Amino acid sequence: MPLGLILGIGRVFRRKRTSSLDILSPKRAPRGYYKGKNCKPTGFHTRKGGYVLMHEKLPNYVVPDLTDFKLKPYVSQCPREVQTSETAK
């Protein structure tokens, strides 16, 4: 009984840490592994080292016409002081 307890404690200490398992870089991975930047490819590589862009894979952003829109596109970092009823007293 005590021997089994000692062996069980030894197994706990031999286990790898979970924090080291989630770090995977191309230096620690098998040969040929490419991690990338979590982006989808926009084309493909040719046999002679070229790259062909596919227009179907390029992102297409649809932006509405904002010519008569009342709001500004950004918030100013230097706001003007506005008189309110609490500060006027």
N, CA, C and O atoms as a GROMACS GRO file, in nm:
protein
  356
    1MET      N    1   0.081  -0.122   0.000
    1MET     CA    2   0.000   0.000   0.000
    1MET      C    3   0.085   0.127   0.000
    1MET      O    4   0.061   0.214  -0.083
    2PRO      N    5   0.183   0.141   0.090
    2PRO     CA    6   0.263   0.262   0.086
    2PRO      C    7   0.345   0.274  -0.042
    2PRO      O    8   0.373   0.385  -0.087
    3LEU      N    9   0.385   0.161  -0.101
    3LEU     CA   10   0.463   0.167  -0.224
    3LEU      C   11   0.380   0.222  -0.338
    3LEU      O   12   0.430   0.302  -0.418
    4GLY      N   13   0.253   0.181  -0.347
    4GLY     CA   14   0.165   0.234  -0.451
    4GLY      C   15   0.141   0.383  -0.436
    4GLY      O   16   0.131   0.454  -0.535
    5LEU      N   17   0.133   0.430  -0.313
    5LEU     CA   18   0.115   0.572  -0.288
    5LEU      C   19   0.237   0.652  -0.332
    5LEU      O   20   0.225   0.760  -0.390
    6ILE      N   21   0.355   0.596  -0.306
    6ILE     CA   22   0.479   0.664  -0.346
    6ILE      C   23   0.490   0.666  -0.498
    6ILE      O   24   0.531   0.768  -0.555
    7LEU      N   25   0.454   0.558  -0.565
    7LEU     CA   26   0.459   0.555  -0.712
    7LEU      C   27   0.358   0.652  -0.772
    7LEU      O   28   0.386   0.715  -0.875
    8GLY      N   29   0.242   0.666  -0.711
    8GLY     CA   30   0.141   0.760  -0.761
    8GLY      C   31   0.188   0.904  -0.750
    8GLY      O   32   0.163   0.985  -0.839
    9ILE      N   33   0.255   0.937  -0.640
    9ILE     CA   34   0.309   1.073  -0.625
    9ILE      C   35   0.419   1.099  -0.726
    9ILE      O   36   0.432   1.210  -0.777
   10GLY      N   37   0.499   0.996  -0.756
   10GLY     CA   38   0.605   1.012  -0.856
   10GLY      C   39   0.550   1.040  -0.994
   10GLY      O   40   0.609   1.117  -1.070
   11ARG      N   41   0.438   0.977  -1.028
   11ARG     CA   42   0.377   1.002  -1.159
   11ARG      C   43   0.327   1.145  -1.172
   11ARG      O   44   0.332   1.203  -1.281
   12VAL      N   45   0.278   1.202  -1.064
   12VAL     CA   46   0.228   1.338  -1.066
   12VAL      C   47   0.341   1.435  -1.099
   12VAL      O   48   0.322   1.530  -1.175
   13PHE      N   49   0.458   1.412  -1.042
   13PHE     CA   50   0.570   1.503  -1.065
   13PHE      C   51   0.634   1.484  -1.202
   13PHE      O   52   0.697   1.576  -1.253
   14ARG      N   53   0.618   1.366  -1.263
   14ARG     CA   54   0.675   1.342  -1.395
   14ARG      C   55   0.589   1.400  -1.507
   14ARG      O   56   0.637   1.413  -1.620
   15ARG      N   57   0.466   1.434  -1.480
   15ARG     CA   58   0.375   1.484  -1.582
   15ARG      C   59   0.422   1.619  -1.633
   15ARG      O   60   0.469   1.702  -1.555
   16LYS      N   61   0.412   1.643  -1.763
   16LYS     CA   62   0.452   1.771  -1.821
   16LYS      C   63   0.355   1.880  -1.780
   16LYS      O   64   0.237   1.855  -1.757
   17ARG      N   65   0.406   1.999  -1.771
   17ARG     CA   66   0.321   2.112  -1.738
   17ARG      C   67   0.233   2.149  -1.857
   17ARG      O   68   0.277   2.141  -1.972
   18THR      N   69   0.110   2.187  -1.831
   18THR     CA   70   0.018   2.222  -1.940
   18THR      C   71   0.056   2.355  -2.004
   18THR      O   72   0.023   2.378  -2.120
   19SER      N   73   0.125   2.442  -1.930
   19SER     CA   74   0.161   2.571  -1.988
   19SER      C   75   0.266   2.555  -2.097
   19SER      O   76   0.270   2.636  -2.190
   20SER      N   77   0.350   2.453  -2.089
   20SER     CA   78   0.453   2.434  -2.191
   20SER      C   79   0.399   2.362  -2.314
   20SER      O   80   0.461   2.366  -2.420
   21LEU      N   81   0.284   2.297  -2.301
   21LEU     CA   82   0.229   2.223  -2.414
   21LEU      C   83   0.162   2.312  -2.517
   21LEU      O   84   0.156   2.276  -2.634
   22ASP      N   85   0.110   2.428  -2.476
   22ASP     CA   86   0.036   2.511  -2.571
   22ASP      C   87   0.127   2.601  -2.655
   22ASP      O   88   0.080   2.660  -2.752
   23ILE      N   89   0.255   2.612  -2.621
   23ILE     CA   90   0.347   2.694  -2.699
   23ILE      C   91   0.405   2.609  -2.811
   23ILE      O   92   0.483   2.518  -2.784
   24LEU      N   93   0.368   2.638  -2.933
   24LEU     CA   94   0.420   2.563  -3.047
   24LEU      C   95   0.469   2.662  -3.150
   24LEU      O   96   0.390   2.734  -3.211
   25SER      N   97   0.597   2.665  -3.170
   25SER     CA   98   0.657   2.752  -3.270
   25SER      C   99   0.724   2.664  -3.376
   25SER      O  100   0.745   2.545  -3.352
   26PRO      N  101   0.757   2.720  -3.492
   26PRO     CA  102   0.824   2.639  -3.594
   26PRO      C  103   0.958   2.583  -3.548
   26PRO      O  104   1.004   2.482  -3.601
   27LYS      N  105   1.022   2.646  -3.448
   27LYS     CA  106   1.149   2.592  -3.399
   27LYS      C  107   1.128   2.466  -3.316
   27LYS      O  108   1.216   2.380  -3.312
   28ARG      N  109   1.014   2.452  -3.249
   28ARG     CA  110   0.988   2.337  -3.164
   28ARG      C  111   0.905   2.230  -3.235
   28ARG      O  112   0.886   2.121  -3.182
   29ALA      N  113   0.855   2.260  -3.353
   29ALA     CA  114   0.766   2.169  -3.426
   29ALA      C  115   0.847   2.080  -3.521
   29ALA      O  116   0.967   2.102  -3.538
   30PRO      N  117   0.783   1.981  -3.581
   30PRO     CA  118   0.853   1.898  -3.679
   30PRO      C  119   0.897   1.977  -3.802
   30PRO      O  120   0.850   2.088  -3.825
   31ARG      N  121   0.987   1.918  -3.878
   31ARG     CA  122   1.039   1.985  -3.998
   31ARG      C  123   0.927   2.008  -4.099
   31ARG      O  124   0.843   1.920  -4.120
   32GLY      N  125   0.924   2.125  -4.160
   32GLY     CA  126   0.822   2.157  -4.258
   32GLY      C  127   0.697   2.219  -4.198
   32GLY      O  128   0.604   2.252  -4.272
   33TYR      N  129   0.692   2.235  -4.068
   33TYR     CA  130   0.574   2.295  -4.004
   33TYR      C  131   0.576   2.446  -4.022
   33TYR      O  132   0.678   2.509  -3.996
   34TYR      N  133   0.465   2.503  -4.066
   34TYR     CA  134   0.452   2.648  -4.083
   34TYR      C  135   0.331   2.694  -4.005
   34TYR      O  136   0.218   2.658  -4.038
   35LYS      N  137   0.354   2.773  -3.903
   35LYS     CA  138   0.246   2.814  -3.815
   35LYS      C  139   0.157   2.919  -3.881
   35LYS      O  140   0.035   2.910  -3.873
   36GLY      N  141   0.216   3.016  -3.946
   36GLY     CA  142   0.138   3.122  -4.010
   36GLY      C  143   0.088   3.224  -3.911
   36GLY      O  144   0.123   3.219  -3.793
   37LYS      N  145   0.007   3.315  -3.958
   37LYS     CA  146  -0.047   3.423  -3.875
   37LYS      C  147  -0.199   3.415  -3.865
   37LYS      O  148  -0.265   3.517  -3.846
   38ASN      N  149  -0.254   3.296  -3.877
   38ASN     CA  150  -0.398   3.275  -3.865
   38ASN      C  151  -0.476   3.348  -3.974
   38ASN      O  152  -0.586   3.398  -3.950
   39CYS      N  153  -0.418   3.355  -4.094
   39CYS     CA  154  -0.483   3.420  -4.208
   39CYS      C  155  -0.511   3.314  -4.315
   39CYS      O  156  -0.444   3.212  -4.323
   40LYS      N  157  -0.611   3.342  -4.395
   40LYS     CA  158  -0.642   3.251  -4.504
   40LYS      C  159  -0.556   3.288  -4.625
   40LYS      O  160  -0.530   3.406  -4.648
   41PRO      N  161  -0.512   3.189  -4.702
   41PRO     CA  162  -0.430   3.220  -4.819
   41PRO      C  163  -0.512   3.289  -4.927
   41PRO      O  164  -0.631   3.262  -4.943
   42THR      N  165  -0.447   3.379  -5.002
   42THR     CA  166  -0.516   3.453  -5.107
   42THR      C  167  -0.480   3.400  -5.245
   42THR      O  168  -0.518   3.460  -5.346
   43GLY      N  169  -0.407   3.290  -5.252
   43GLY     CA  170  -0.367   3.234  -5.380
   43GLY      C  171  -0.292   3.104  -5.358
   43GLY      O  172  -0.316   3.032  -5.260
   44PHE      N  173  -0.200   3.074  -5.452
   44PHE     CA  174  -0.122   2.951  -5.439
   44PHE      C  175   0.016   2.971  -5.499
   44PHE      O  176   0.037   3.062  -5.579
   45HIS      N  177   0.111   2.886  -5.459
   45HIS     CA  178   0.247   2.891  -5.509
   45HIS      C  179   0.258   2.805  -5.633
   45HIS      O  180   0.198   2.698  -5.642
   46THR      N  181   0.337   2.851  -5.729
   46THR     CA  182   0.361   2.773  -5.850
   46THR      C  183   0.484   2.685  -5.831
   46THR      O  184   0.554   2.697  -5.730
   47ARG      N  185   0.509   2.597  -5.926
   47ARG     CA  186   0.625   2.508  -5.917
   47ARG      C  187   0.757   2.583  -5.928
   47ARG      O  188   0.858   2.539  -5.873
   48LYS      N  189   0.757   2.694  -5.997
   48LYS     CA  190   0.882   2.769  -6.019
   48LYS      C  191   0.904   2.880  -5.918
   48LYS      O  192   0.989   2.966  -5.938
   49GLY      N  193   0.829   2.880  -5.810
   49GLY     CA  194   0.852   2.978  -5.703
   49GLY      C  195   0.768   3.103  -5.711
   49GLY      O  196   0.786   3.194  -5.630
   50GLY      N  197   0.676   3.111  -5.805
   50GLY     CA  198   0.590   3.229  -5.816
   50GLY      C  199   0.468   3.216  -5.726
   50GLY      O  200   0.447   3.113  -5.661
   51TYR      N  201   0.390   3.319  -5.724
   51TYR     CA  202   0.266   3.319  -5.644
   51TYR      C  203   0.155   3.377  -5.729
   51TYR      O  204   0.170   3.485  -5.787
   52VAL      N  205   0.043   3.307  -5.737
   52VAL     CA  206  -0.071   3.349  -5.818
   52VAL      C  207  -0.182   3.392  -5.725
   52VAL      O  208  -0.230   3.314  -5.644
   53LEU      N  209  -0.224   3.520  -5.737
   53LEU     CA  210  -0.335   3.570  -5.658
   53LEU      C  211  -0.467   3.528  -5.722
   53LEU      O  212  -0.483   3.535  -5.843
   54MET      N  213  -0.558   3.484  -5.639
   54MET     CA  214  -0.692   3.449  -5.686
   54MET      C  215  -0.787   3.556  -5.635
   54MET      O  216  -0.800   3.575  -5.514
   55HIS      N  217  -0.853   3.626  -5.726
   55HIS     CA  218  -0.941   3.738  -5.688
   55HIS      C  219  -1.063   3.690  -5.610
   55HIS      O  220  -1.124   3.769  -5.538
   56GLU      N  221  -1.099   3.563  -5.624
   56GLU     CA  222  -1.212   3.511  -5.547
   56GLU      C  223  -1.179   3.500  -5.398
   56GLU      O  224  -1.268   3.504  -5.314
   57LYS      N  225  -1.049   3.487  -5.366
   57LYS     CA  226  -1.007   3.470  -5.227
   57LYS      C  227  -0.970   3.603  -5.160
   57LYS      O  228  -0.947   3.605  -5.039
   58LEU      N  229  -0.964   3.711  -5.234
   58LEU     CA  230  -0.932   3.841  -5.175
   58LEU      C  231  -1.052   3.894  -5.097
   58LEU      O  232  -1.166   3.872  -5.138
   59PRO      N  233  -1.028   3.962  -4.984
   59PRO     CA  234  -1.141   4.014  -4.907
   59PRO      C  235  -1.213   4.126  -4.981
   59PRO      O  236  -1.150   4.209  -5.046
   60ASN      N  237  -1.345   4.126  -4.972
   60ASN     CA  238  -1.427   4.226  -5.039
   60ASN      C  239  -1.504   4.302  -4.931
   60ASN      O  240  -1.594   4.246  -4.867
   61TYR      N  241  -1.470   4.428  -4.910
   61TYR     CA  242  -1.536   4.509  -4.807
   61TYR      C  243  -1.646   4.592  -4.870
   61TYR      O  244  -1.622   4.665  -4.967
   62VAL      N  245  -1.766   4.582  -4.815
   62VAL     CA  246  -1.881   4.660  -4.862
   62VAL      C  247  -1.902   4.774  -4.764
   62VAL      O  248  -1.937   4.751  -4.648
   63VAL      N  249  -1.879   4.898  -4.810
   63VAL     CA  250  -1.891   5.015  -4.724
   63VAL      C  251  -2.007   5.100  -4.775
   63VAL      O  252  -2.011   5.131  -4.894
   64PRO      N  253  -2.100   5.138  -4.689
   64PRO     CA  254  -2.212   5.222  -4.735
   64PRO      C  255  -2.166   5.365  -4.762
   64PRO      O  256  -2.060   5.408  -4.715
   65ASP      N  257  -2.246   5.438  -4.838
   65ASP     CA  258  -2.217   5.578  -4.870
   65ASP      C  259  -2.247   5.664  -4.747
   65ASP      O  260  -2.360   5.666  -4.698
   66LEU      N  261  -2.147   5.736  -4.696
   66LEU     CA  262  -2.161   5.814  -4.574
   66LEU      C  263  -2.149   5.964  -4.600
   66LEU      O  264  -2.097   6.036  -4.515
   67THR      N  265  -2.194   6.012  -4.714
   67THR     CA  266  -2.177   6.153  -4.747
   67THR      C  267  -2.262   6.244  -4.657
   67THR      O  268  -2.212   6.348  -4.614
   68ASP      N  269  -2.387   6.210  -4.627
   68ASP     CA  270  -2.475   6.294  -4.546
   68ASP      C  271  -2.490   6.239  -4.404
   68ASP      O  272  -2.594   6.260  -4.341
   69PHE      N  273  -2.391   6.171  -4.355
   69PHE     CA  274  -2.398   6.110  -4.222
   69PHE      C  275  -2.360   6.215  -4.118
   69PHE      O  276  -2.264   6.289  -4.137
   70LYS      N  277  -2.435   6.224  -4.007
   70LYS     CA  278  -2.417   6.330  -3.909
   70LYS      C  279  -2.296   6.308  -3.817
   70LYS      O  280  -2.233   6.404  -3.775
   71LEU      N  281  -2.265   6.184  -3.785
   71LEU     CA  282  -2.159   6.156  -3.688
   71LEU      C  283  -2.021   6.168  -3.752
   71LEU      O  284  -2.005   6.149  -3.873
   72LYS      N  285  -1.923   6.198  -3.670
   72LYS     CA  286  -1.785   6.208  -3.715
   72LYS      C  287  -1.723   6.068  -3.718
   72LYS      O  288  -1.770   5.979  -3.647
   73PRO      N  289  -1.619   6.048  -3.798
   73PRO     CA  290  -1.559   5.915  -3.804
   73PRO      C  291  -1.472   5.881  -3.684
   73PRO      O  292  -1.437   5.764  -3.667
   74TYR      N  293  -1.437   5.978  -3.601
   74TYR     CA  294  -1.354   5.952  -3.485
   74TYR      C  295  -1.395   6.043  -3.370
   74TYR      O  296  -1.469   6.140  -3.391
   75VAL      N  297  -1.348   6.013  -3.252
   75VAL     CA  298  -1.376   6.094  -3.136
   75VAL      C  299  -1.251   6.175  -3.106
   75VAL      O  300  -1.141   6.121  -3.101
   76SER      N  301  -1.267   6.303  -3.087
   76SER     CA  302  -1.154   6.391  -3.062
   76SER      C  303  -1.093   6.362  -2.925
   76SER      O  304  -1.164   6.332  -2.830
   77GLN      N  305  -0.960   6.372  -2.917
   77GLN     CA  306  -0.892   6.352  -2.790
   77GLN      C  307  -0.897   6.478  -2.704
   77GLN      O  308  -0.872   6.471  -2.584
   78CYS      N  309  -0.928   6.591  -2.763
   78CYS     CA  310  -0.936   6.718  -2.690
   78CYS      C  311  -1.080   6.768  -2.697
   78CYS      O  312  -1.112   6.850  -2.784
   79PRO      N  313  -1.168   6.722  -2.609
   79PRO     CA  314  -1.308   6.763  -2.617
   79PRO      C  315  -1.326   6.908  -2.571
   79PRO      O  316  -1.252   6.958  -2.486
   80ARG      N  317  -1.425   6.972  -2.629
   80ARG     CA  318  -1.459   7.109  -2.588
   80ARG      C  319  -1.537   7.103  -2.458
   80ARG      O  320  -1.609   7.007  -2.433
   81GLU      N  321  -1.522   7.207  -2.376
   81GLU     CA  322  -1.598   7.212  -2.251
   81GLU      C  323  -1.741   7.254  -2.283
   81GLU      O  324  -1.763   7.352  -2.354
   82VAL      N  325  -1.836   7.180  -2.231
   82VAL     CA  326  -1.977   7.206  -2.256
   82VAL      C  327  -2.042   7.248  -2.125
   82VAL      O  328  -2.020   7.185  -2.022
   83GLN      N  329  -2.122   7.356  -2.130
   83GLN     CA  330  -2.192   7.403  -2.012
   83GLN      C  331  -2.316   7.319  -1.991
   83GLN      O  332  -2.401   7.310  -2.080
   84THR      N  333  -2.328   7.257  -1.876
   84THR     CA  334  -2.448   7.182  -1.841
   84THR      C  335  -2.516   7.254  -1.726
   84THR      O  336  -2.461   7.350  -1.672
   85SER      N  337  -2.634   7.210  -1.688
   85SER     CA  338  -2.710   7.276  -1.580
   85SER      C  339  -2.639   7.262  -1.444
   85SER      O  340  -2.653   7.349  -1.358
   86GLU      N  341  -2.565   7.153  -1.425
   86GLU     CA  342  -2.496   7.134  -1.297
   86GLU      C  343  -2.375   7.227  -1.284
   86GLU      O  344  -2.349   7.280  -1.176
   87THR      N  345  -2.299   7.247  -1.393
   87THR     CA  346  -2.181   7.332  -1.387
   87THR      C  347  -2.216   7.481  -1.397
   87THR      O  348  -2.134   7.564  -1.359
   88ALA      N  349  -2.334   7.515  -1.445
   88ALA     CA  350  -2.372   7.657  -1.459
   88ALA      C  351  -2.407   7.719  -1.325
   88ALA      O  352  -2.403   7.841  -1.313
   89LYS      N  353  -2.443   7.640  -1.225
   89LYS     CA  354  -2.484   7.694  -1.096
   89LYS      C  355  -2.370   7.747  -1.015
   89LYS      O  356  -2.390   7.796  -0.904
   0.00000   0.00000   0.00000
